[in-house]
C-alpha cells in the first residue's frame, strides 16, 4: 500500500467522538456503484454494531483524515453439500470442516466479509483501491485468528457482475457455490479463500 490508512472499529470510534458526530462522518461516504453498500453504512452499521451481529471498520486516510472506505466482518456458519464440490475443493474443505455423513454436507464456521466499499467522494489516485480494502480486512481477520482460530474467509458477489469475479479471483478467492436470495431476488456466487497466518 502506498498510502497510510488507519482502521478504526465503528463502536470504538463512536464512543470516542459520539454517535451524532459518527453519523456526520458516515454522511461523507458515497458509493454510487452499489446502493446496498452505502445504505448499510448509513442506516444499518451502527445498529448491527450495537447488536454485535456484524462489526464495521472505518478506514481513514491517515494524511487527509478523511473516510476512505469501510468493511464489515461477520462470523458465519457455512454448509455445503459434498456432491457440489470438486475433489480438490473437497480435500481443502475437509481440513477445516466437519462432514455430516447423514446429510452429506460439510459444516464449518468461517469469516464473512459482509460489506466492502470505497468512498467515491475521494477522487483520482487518492481513492483507496478495492485490493487495499480487502488486504486491510484480511489483516483484521488475522488478528481475530490469533485469538479464536479459523482459516476460511467468504465473500458473496452478485453472480451477474463478472468484473467482481475477476477482482476477487485476483484477491485469492475461488468460487465454491451459488446461493439464491429470494428476498433480494439475486443470485450470489459464494467465494472462499484460506486465510494464511502471519507470524
TIKOLTOR-356132 format. One record per residue (C-alpha): x, y, z; residue in one letter. Coordinates in nm, 2 decimals. Layout:
TIKOLTOR-356132
[site [X; Y; Z]; "a"]
...
end
This chain:
TIKOLTOR-356132
[site [0.00; 0.00; 0.00]; "x"]
[site [0.14; 0.33; -0.10]; "x"]
[site [-0.08; 0.55; 0.13]; "x"]
[site [-0.11; 0.51; 0.50]; "x"]
[site [-0.45; 0.41; 0.64]; "x"]
[site [-0.59; 0.39; 0.99]; "x"]
[site [-0.86; 0.13; 1.06]; "x"]
[site [-1.10; 0.21; 1.34]; "x"]
[site [-1.37; -0.02; 1.48]; "x"]
[site [-1.71; 0.17; 1.45]; "x"]
[site [-1.81; 0.11; 1.81]; "x"]
[site [-1.48; 0.24; 1.95]; "x"]
[site [-1.49; 0.54; 1.72]; "x"]
[site [-1.85; 0.62; 1.82]; "x"]
[site [-1.76; 0.61; 2.19]; "x"]
[site [-1.46; 0.84; 2.12]; "x"]
[site [-1.64; 1.11; 1.93]; "x"]
[site [-2.01; 1.05; 2.00]; "x"]
[site [-2.28; 0.89; 1.78]; "x"]
[site [-2.41; 1.21; 1.63]; "x"]
[site [-2.05; 1.30; 1.51]; "x"]
[site [-2.01; 0.95; 1.38]; "x"]
[site [-2.32; 0.99; 1.17]; "x"]
[site [-2.18; 1.32; 1.03]; "x"]
[site [-1.86; 1.13; 0.93]; "x"]
[site [-2.06; 0.85; 0.77]; "x"]
[site [-2.26; 1.11; 0.58]; "x"]
[site [-1.94; 1.19; 0.38]; "x"]
[site [-1.94; 0.84; 0.23]; "x"]
[site [-2.06; 0.79; -0.12]; "x"]
[site [-2.06; 0.47; -0.32]; "x"]
[site [-2.27; 0.52; -0.64]; "x"]
[site [-2.17; 0.18; -0.78]; "x"]
[site [-2.36; -0.01; -0.51]; "x"]
[site [-2.65; 0.14; -0.32]; "x"]
[site [-2.66; -0.15; -0.08]; "x"]
[site [-2.31; -0.07; 0.04]; "x"]
[site [-2.40; 0.29; 0.10]; "x"]
[site [-2.73; 0.21; 0.26]; "x"]
[site [-2.57; -0.04; 0.51]; "x"]
[site [-2.32; 0.21; 0.63]; "x"]
[site [-2.57; 0.50; 0.66]; "x"]
[site [-2.86; 0.31; 0.81]; "x"]
[site [-2.76; -0.03; 0.95]; "x"]
[site [-2.40; -0.04; 1.06]; "x"]
[site [-2.45; 0.14; 1.39]; "x"]
[site [-2.74; -0.08; 1.49]; "x"]
[site [-2.55; -0.40; 1.38]; "x"]
[site [-2.26; -0.28; 1.59]; "x"]
[site [-2.48; -0.24; 1.90]; "x"]
[site [-2.62; -0.59; 1.85]; "x"]
[site [-2.27; -0.73; 1.77]; "x"]
[site [-2.43; -0.91; 1.47]; "x"]
[site [-2.17; -0.75; 1.24]; "x"]
[site [-1.86; -0.54; 1.32]; "x"]
[site [-1.79; -0.25; 1.08]; "x"]
[site [-1.44; -0.10; 1.05]; "x"]
[site [-1.39; 0.25; 0.91]; "x"]
[site [-1.08; 0.31; 0.70]; "x"]
[site [-0.93; 0.66; 0.72]; "x"]
[site [-0.66; 0.81; 0.50]; "x"]
[site [-0.40; 0.89; 0.77]; "x"]
[site [-0.27; 1.20; 0.59]; "x"]
[site [-0.61; 1.36; 0.49]; "x"]
[site [-0.80; 1.23; 0.79]; "x"]
[site [-1.09; 1.15; 0.56]; "x"]
[site [-1.31; 0.84; 0.54]; "x"]
[site [-1.15; 0.64; 0.26]; "x"]
[site [-1.38; 0.33; 0.29]; "x"]
[site [-1.51; 0.06; 0.52]; "x"]
[site [-1.56; -0.31; 0.56]; "x"]
[site [-1.79; -0.52; 0.77]; "x"]
[site [-1.70; -0.86; 0.92]; "x"]
[site [-1.92; -1.14; 1.05]; "x"]
[site [-1.86; -1.49; 1.19]; "x"]
[site [-2.09; -1.72; 0.99]; "x"]
[site [-2.20; -2.08; 0.99]; "x"]
[site [-2.14; -2.23; 0.64]; "x"]
[site [-2.27; -2.56; 0.50]; "x"]
[site [-2.21; -2.70; 0.15]; "x"]
[site [-2.31; -3.03; 0.00]; "x"]
[site [-2.02; -3.27; -0.06]; "x"]
[site [-2.15; -3.36; -0.40]; "x"]
[site [-2.14; -2.99; -0.51]; "x"]
[site [-1.76; -2.99; -0.46]; "x"]
[site [-1.48; -3.09; -0.69]; "x"]
[site [-1.23; -3.34; -0.55]; "x"]
[site [-0.98; -3.06; -0.49]; "x"]
[site [-1.23; -2.84; -0.31]; "x"]
[site [-1.35; -3.14; -0.11]; "x"]
[site [-0.99; -3.21; 0.00]; "x"]
[site [-0.94; -2.85; 0.10]; "x"]
[site [-1.26; -2.80; 0.30]; "x"]
[site [-1.22; -3.14; 0.48]; "x"]
[site [-0.92; -2.99; 0.66]; "x"]
[site [-1.14; -2.71; 0.81]; "x"]
[site [-1.50; -2.85; 0.82]; "x"]
[site [-1.69; -3.15; 0.96]; "x"]
[site [-1.87; -3.38; 0.72]; "x"]
[site [-2.22; -3.49; 0.84]; "x"]
[site [-2.25; -3.83; 0.68]; "x"]
[site [-2.63; -3.83; 0.72]; "x"]
[site [-2.69; -3.51; 0.53]; "x"]
[site [-2.38; -3.52; 0.31]; "x"]
[site [-2.28; -3.16; 0.40]; "x"]
[site [-1.97; -3.01; 0.52]; "x"]
[site [-2.03; -2.76; 0.80]; "x"]
[site [-1.79; -2.50; 0.94]; "x"]
[site [-1.77; -2.16; 1.09]; "x"]
[site [-1.59; -1.90; 0.87]; "x"]
[site [-1.53; -1.53; 0.84]; "x"]
[site [-1.75; -1.34; 0.61]; "x"]
[site [-1.65; -1.00; 0.46]; "x"]
[site [-2.01; -0.89; 0.45]; "x"]
[site [-1.96; -0.54; 0.32]; "x"]
[site [-1.68; -0.36; 0.14]; "x"]
[site [-1.69; -0.02; 0.00]; "x"]
[site [-1.47; 0.27; -0.10]; "x"]
[site [-1.56; 0.64; -0.08]; "x"]
[site [-1.61; 0.79; -0.42]; "x"]
[site [-1.61; 1.14; -0.29]; "x"]
[site [-1.23; 1.10; -0.29]; "x"]
[site [-1.12; 1.13; -0.65]; "x"]
[site [-0.84; 1.00; -0.86]; "x"]
[site [-0.52; 0.84; -0.72]; "x"]
[site [-0.61; 0.94; -0.36]; "x"]
[site [-0.90; 0.70; -0.36]; "x"]
[site [-0.83; 0.37; -0.18]; "x"]
[site [-0.83; 0.07; -0.41]; "x"]
[site [-1.05; -0.23; -0.36]; "x"]
[site [-0.74; -0.45; -0.32]; "x"]
[site [-0.62; -0.23; -0.04]; "x"]
[site [-0.96; -0.26; 0.14]; "x"]
[site [-0.95; -0.64; 0.10]; "x"]
[site [-0.60; -0.66; 0.24]; "x"]
[site [-0.70; -0.44; 0.54]; "x"]
[site [-1.00; -0.67; 0.61]; "x"]
[site [-0.78; -0.98; 0.59]; "x"]
[site [-0.52; -0.82; 0.83]; "x"]
[site [-0.81; -0.75; 1.07]; "x"]
[site [-0.92; -1.11; 1.04]; "x"]
[site [-0.57; -1.23; 1.11]; "x"]
[site [-0.59; -1.06; 1.45]; "x"]
[site [-0.91; -1.25; 1.52]; "x"]
[site [-0.75; -1.57; 1.40]; "x"]
[site [-0.47; -1.53; 1.66]; "x"]
[site [-0.74; -1.52; 1.93]; "x"]
[site [-1.00; -1.77; 1.82]; "x"]
[site [-0.85; -1.96; 1.52]; "x"]
[site [-1.03; -2.00; 1.19]; "x"]
[site [-0.89; -2.04; 0.84]; "x"]
[site [-1.17; -1.98; 0.58]; "x"]
[site [-1.29; -1.64; 0.45]; "x"]
[site [-1.61; -1.60; 0.25]; "x"]
[site [-1.73; -1.32; 0.02]; "x"]
[site [-2.05; -1.32; -0.18]; "x"]
[site [-2.07; -1.14; -0.51]; "x"]
[site [-2.37; -1.08; -0.73]; "x"]
[site [-2.33; -1.35; -0.99]; "x"]
[site [-2.42; -1.12; -1.28]; "x"]
[site [-2.12; -0.89; -1.21]; "x"]
[site [-1.82; -1.06; -1.39]; "x"]
[site [-1.58; -0.78; -1.30]; "x"]
[site [-1.62; -0.87; -0.94]; "x"]
[site [-1.53; -1.23; -1.02]; "x"]
[site [-1.20; -1.11; -1.17]; "x"]
[site [-1.14; -0.88; -0.88]; "x"]
[site [-1.20; -1.14; -0.61]; "x"]
[site [-1.00; -1.41; -0.80]; "x"]
[site [-0.71; -1.16; -0.80]; "x"]
[site [-0.75; -1.13; -0.42]; "x"]
[site [-0.72; -1.51; -0.38]; "x"]
[site [-1.09; -1.61; -0.36]; "x"]
[site [-1.23; -1.90; -0.55]; "x"]
[site [-1.59; -1.98; -0.65]; "x"]
[site [-1.74; -2.26; -0.45]; "x"]
[site [-2.12; -2.24; -0.46]; "x"]
[site [-2.42; -2.03; -0.57]; "x"]
[site [-2.69; -1.91; -0.34]; "x"]
[site [-3.02; -1.75; -0.45]; "x"]
[site [-3.16; -1.49; -0.21]; "x"]
[site [-3.54; -1.48; -0.25]; "x"]
[site [-3.57; -1.15; -0.06]; "x"]
[site [-3.33; -0.97; -0.29]; "x"]
[site [-3.41; -1.18; -0.59]; "x"]
[site [-3.04; -1.20; -0.65]; "x"]
[site [-2.81; -1.49; -0.73]; "x"]
[site [-2.48; -1.48; -0.53]; "x"]
[site [-2.15; -1.65; -0.61]; "x"]
[site [-2.00; -1.77; -0.28]; "x"]
[site [-1.62; -1.73; -0.30]; "x"]
[site [-1.38; -1.87; -0.04]; "x"]
[site [-1.01; -1.83; 0.03]; "x"]
[site [-0.78; -1.97; 0.30]; "x"]
[site [-0.66; -1.71; 0.55]; "x"]
[site [-0.29; -1.75; 0.58]; "x"]
[site [-0.14; -1.69; 0.92]; "x"]
[site [0.13; -1.43; 0.95]; "x"]
[site [0.37; -1.49; 1.24]; "x"]
end
